[in-house]
Amino acid sequence: MTTHGFAMIEIPGPDHHKITILDAILDAPTLSCGRIALAPALIEHAITYVWGTAPDHSAGTTLRQFQELIQHRYYPDLYRQALVLEADMDRVPELAETIRHALAADTQLTR
């Protein structure tokens, strides 16, 4: 008799991005439960880093407002990048740079 096991994971991020985030998980070349679990923390740290160090992008917003904006617009791309960076907290500045570039290129935010 064969038994089949299932692992349950919670898909992080805004609800409207769940399918894209699941695609990022399924497409990752190498993956571990640790990376899946730590990627959201890496994203949050990178968002906080940008908010605290780039007043041109975060002027007039609270940290929570800035987090919500970034998550709403860019979460799947950031999650995919966090997996590539192996959810390594030492690489927060690299992910923060990705956020800065996305903000600078977003014509809806830079008009």
HUDA-V472031 format. One record per pair of residues at least 24 apart in sequence whose ideal C-beta (glycine too) atoms are under 8 Angstrom apart, sorted by the first residue. I is the first residue (numbers start at 1). J is the second residue. If there is no record, write none. Layout:
i=I j=J
i=I j=J
This chain:
i=7 j=33
i=9 j=33
i=9 j=36
i=12 j=39
i=12 j=40
i=12 j=79
i=13 j=40
i=13 j=71
i=13 j=75
i=13 j=76
i=13 j=79
i=14 j=71
i=14 j=72
i=14 j=75
i=17 j=75
i=17 j=76
i=20 j=76
i=21 j=75
i=21 j=76
i=21 j=79
i=23 j=76
i=24 j=76
i=24 j=79
i=24 j=80
i=24 j=83
i=25 j=83
i=27 j=80
i=28 j=80
i=28 j=83
i=28 j=84
i=31 j=83
i=34 j=87
i=35 j=82
i=35 j=83
i=35 j=86
i=35 j=87
i=36 j=83
i=37 j=87
i=38 j=82
i=38 j=87
i=38 j=89
i=39 j=79
i=39 j=82
i=39 j=83
i=39 j=87
i=40 j=79
i=40 j=82
i=41 j=87
i=41 j=89
i=42 j=82
i=42 j=85
i=42 j=87
i=42 j=88
i=42 j=89
i=42 j=91
i=42 j=92
i=42 j=95
i=43 j=71
i=43 j=75
i=43 j=78
i=43 j=79
i=43 j=82
i=43 j=95
i=45 j=89
i=45 j=92
i=45 j=95
i=46 j=78
i=46 j=92
i=46 j=93
i=46 j=95
i=46 j=96
i=46 j=98
i=46 j=99
i=47 j=71
i=47 j=96
i=47 j=99
i=49 j=92
i=49 j=93
i=49 j=96
i=50 j=96
i=50 j=99
i=50 j=100
i=50 j=103
i=53 j=96
i=54 j=100
i=57 j=100
i=57 j=103
i=57 j=104
i=70 j=99
i=73 j=102
i=73 j=106
i=74 j=99
i=74 j=102
i=77 j=102
